[in-house]
Amino acid sequence: MKVSIIGAGNVGSLCAMRIAQEAGAEVVLLDIVKGLAQAKALDMEDARAALKRVYNISGTDDINMISGSDLLVVTAGLTRRPGMTREELLEKNAGILKGICLSIKGLTPRAIVVIVTN
């Protein structure tokens, strides 16, 4: 089973690690920030020996890597900044999710999608 997590922030990276540990799935962690998902995935790979678990997790900033996923968990989105209204946050995150959903539709249309974002 291939699981892709879109968004390598606190929620996304924790989700990726728990799925990798418990489900034994191939996990792809994706973030648009160059190097972020790769660094977090390498840290999680290093933890395998201490946790006595066998799992495969990779990090990327290339949306094409979600192709063939069976399950997608979307955690991407902005956090509310000081002075930002909830409506402004909703508008920005709606735009982010629209782009992500269009990519999902084109790359892995049969995947189950779970949205976990503000």
BALOBA-1460 file (C-alpha; in Angstrom, 3 decimals):
// residues 118
<rec num="1" residu="m" x="0.000" y="0.000" z="0.000"/>
<rec num="2" residu="k" x="1.249" y="3.480" z="-0.860"/>
<rec num="3" residu="v" x="0.272" y="6.408" z="1.351"/>
<rec num="4" residu="s" x="1.149" y="9.998" z="0.537"/>
<rec num="5" residu="i" x="1.044" y="12.818" z="3.056"/>
<rec num="6" residu="i" x="0.785" y="16.291" z="1.529"/>
<rec num="7" residu="g" x="2.184" y="18.810" z="3.999"/>
<rec num="8" residu="a" x="5.268" y="18.120" z="6.129"/>
<rec num="9" residu="g" x="4.446" y="20.404" z="9.034"/>
<rec num="10" residu="n" x="3.795" y="19.120" z="12.548"/>
<rec num="11" residu="v" x="0.575" y="17.292" z="11.684"/>
<rec num="12" residu="g" x="1.806" y="15.878" z="8.378"/>
<rec num="13" residu="s" x="5.149" y="14.630" z="9.636"/>
<rec num="14" residu="l" x="3.616" y="12.987" z="12.711"/>
<rec num="15" residu="c" x="0.937" y="11.394" z="10.543"/>
<rec num="16" residu="a" x="3.604" y="10.085" z="8.155"/>
<rec num="17" residu="m" x="5.629" y="8.542" z="10.964"/>
<rec num="18" residu="r" x="2.654" y="6.869" z="12.637"/>
<rec num="19" residu="i" x="1.369" y="5.427" z="9.351"/>
<rec num="20" residu="a" x="4.836" y="4.174" z="8.440"/>
<rec num="21" residu="q" x="5.304" y="2.568" z="11.858"/>
<rec num="22" residu="e" x="1.908" y="0.999" z="12.281"/>
<rec num="23" residu="a" x="0.679" y="0.241" z="8.781"/>
<rec num="24" residu="g" x="3.938" y="-0.835" z="7.193"/>
<rec num="25" residu="a" x="2.973" y="1.144" z="4.112"/>
<rec num="26" residu="e" x="5.271" y="2.852" z="1.671"/>
<rec num="27" residu="v" x="4.961" y="6.498" z="2.744"/>
<rec num="28" residu="v" x="5.699" y="9.599" z="0.686"/>
<rec num="29" residu="l" x="5.929" y="12.885" z="2.584"/>
<rec num="30" residu="l" x="5.460" y="15.925" z="0.331"/>
<rec num="31" residu="d" x="5.936" y="19.624" z="0.968"/>
<rec num="32" residu="i" x="6.504" y="22.622" z="-1.312"/>
<rec num="33" residu="v" x="9.285" y="23.918" z="0.948"/>
<rec num="34" residu="k" x="12.480" y="22.629" z="-0.661"/>
<rec num="35" residu="g" x="14.269" y="20.121" z="1.540"/>
<rec num="36" residu="l" x="11.735" y="20.089" z="4.399"/>
<rec num="37" residu="a" x="10.014" y="16.772" z="3.624"/>
<rec num="38" residu="q" x="13.322" y="15.171" z="2.651"/>
<rec num="39" residu="a" x="14.942" y="16.174" z="5.959"/>
<rec num="40" residu="k" x="12.004" y="14.975" z="8.046"/>
<rec num="41" residu="a" x="11.851" y="11.672" z="6.147"/>
<rec num="42" residu="l" x="15.571" y="11.105" z="6.722"/>
<rec num="43" residu="d" x="15.102" y="11.710" z="10.461"/>
<rec num="44" residu="m" x="12.250" y="9.191" z="10.500"/>
<rec num="45" residu="e" x="14.335" y="6.654" z="8.586"/>
<rec num="46" residu="d" x="17.115" y="7.094" z="11.179"/>
<rec num="47" residu="a" x="14.629" y="6.313" z="13.956"/>
<rec num="48" residu="r" x="13.868" y="2.823" z="12.596"/>
<rec num="49" residu="a" x="16.629" y="1.076" z="14.530"/>
<rec num="50" residu="a" x="15.735" y="2.699" z="17.846"/>
<rec num="51" residu="l" x="12.055" y="1.877" z="17.336"/>
<rec num="52" residu="k" x="12.836" y="-1.641" z="16.121"/>
<rec num="53" residu="r" x="10.517" y="-1.157" z="13.160"/>
<rec num="54" residu="v" x="10.901" y="-1.718" z="9.461"/>
<rec num="55" residu="y" x="9.282" y="0.887" z="7.265"/>
<rec num="56" residu="n" x="9.920" y="2.917" z="4.135"/>
<rec num="57" residu="i" x="9.411" y="6.671" z="4.074"/>
<rec num="58" residu="s" x="10.648" y="9.189" z="1.548"/>
<rec num="59" residu="g" x="10.398" y="12.953" z="1.347"/>
<rec num="60" residu="t" x="9.957" y="15.092" z="-1.733"/>
<rec num="61" residu="d" x="8.855" y="18.442" z="-3.096"/>
<rec num="62" residu="d" x="7.720" y="16.843" z="-6.383"/>
<rec num="63" residu="i" x="3.924" y="16.429" z="-6.537"/>
<rec num="64" residu="n" x="4.331" y="13.722" z="-9.188"/>
<rec num="65" residu="m" x="5.634" y="11.364" z="-6.497"/>
<rec num="66" residu="i" x="2.083" y="10.882" z="-5.152"/>
<rec num="67" residu="s" x="1.162" y="9.016" z="-8.333"/>
<rec num="68" residu="g" x="-0.115" y="5.535" z="-7.585"/>
<rec num="69" residu="s" x="-1.068" y="6.309" z="-3.990"/>
<rec num="70" residu="d" x="-3.841" y="4.279" z="-2.419"/>
<rec num="71" residu="l" x="-4.427" y="6.827" z="0.344"/>
<rec num="72" residu="l" x="-3.703" y="10.543" z="0.488"/>
<rec num="73" residu="v" x="-3.704" y="12.600" z="3.667"/>
<rec num="74" residu="v" x="-3.730" y="16.336" z="3.040"/>
<rec num="75" residu="t" x="-2.441" y="18.413" z="5.939"/>
<rec num="76" residu="a" x="-1.134" y="21.320" z="3.857"/>
<rec num="77" residu="g" x="-2.324" y="24.805" z="4.607"/>
<rec num="78" residu="l" x="-1.369" y="28.018" z="6.288"/>
<rec num="79" residu="t" x="-1.669" y="28.693" z="9.985"/>
<rec num="80" residu="r" x="-3.512" y="31.767" z="11.130"/>
<rec num="81" residu="r" x="-1.191" y="34.737" z="11.514"/>
<rec num="82" residu="p" x="-1.634" y="37.615" z="13.958"/>
<rec num="83" residu="g" x="-4.277" y="40.006" z="12.653"/>
<rec num="84" residu="m" x="-5.613" y="37.471" z="10.125"/>
<rec num="85" residu="t" x="-9.322" y="36.769" z="10.279"/>
<rec num="86" residu="r" x="-10.688" y="33.253" z="9.969"/>
<rec num="87" residu="e" x="-12.301" y="34.271" z="6.686"/>
<rec num="88" residu="e" x="-8.915" y="35.353" z="5.292"/>
<rec num="89" residu="l" x="-7.395" y="32.050" z="6.413"/>
<rec num="90" residu="l" x="-10.267" y="30.151" z="4.801"/>
<rec num="91" residu="e" x="-9.771" y="31.993" z="1.507"/>
<rec num="92" residu="k" x="-6.022" y="31.289" z="1.395"/>
<rec num="93" residu="n" x="-6.365" y="27.638" z="2.398"/>
<rec num="94" residu="a" x="-9.205" y="27.104" z="-0.080"/>
<rec num="95" residu="g" x="-6.857" y="28.221" z="-2.859"/>
<rec num="96" residu="i" x="-4.129" y="25.885" z="-1.631"/>
<rec num="97" residu="l" x="-6.524" y="22.945" z="-1.418"/>
<rec num="98" residu="k" x="-7.966" y="23.643" z="-4.861"/>
<rec num="99" residu="g" x="-4.501" y="23.315" z="-6.408"/>
<rec num="100" residu="i" x="-3.762" y="20.154" z="-4.442"/>
<rec num="101" residu="c" x="-7.097" y="18.567" z="-5.385"/>
<rec num="102" residu="l" x="-6.540" y="19.275" z="-9.072"/>
<rec num="103" residu="s" x="-3.148" y="17.569" z="-8.830"/>
<rec num="104" residu="i" x="-4.641" y="14.586" z="-7.014"/>
<rec num="105" residu="k" x="-7.349" y="14.251" z="-9.662"/>
<rec num="106" residu="g" x="-4.741" y="14.110" z="-12.404"/>
<rec num="107" residu="l" x="-2.129" y="11.949" z="-10.690"/>
<rec num="108" residu="t" x="-4.033" y="9.441" z="-8.576"/>
<rec num="109" residu="p" x="-7.790" y="9.731" z="-9.164"/>
<rec num="110" residu="r" x="-8.747" y="6.480" z="-7.400"/>
<rec num="111" residu="a" x="-7.050" y="7.227" z="-4.080"/>
<rec num="112" residu="i" x="-8.962" y="7.708" z="-0.871"/>
<rec num="113" residu="v" x="-8.387" y="11.297" z="0.277"/>
<rec num="114" residu="v" x="-8.457" y="12.446" z="3.900"/>
<rec num="115" residu="i" x="-8.334" y="16.211" z="4.477"/>
<rec num="116" residu="v" x="-6.851" y="17.354" z="7.794"/>
<rec num="117" residu="t" x="-6.356" y="21.086" z="7.479"/>
<rec num="118" residu="n" x="-7.650" y="24.377" z="8.827"/>
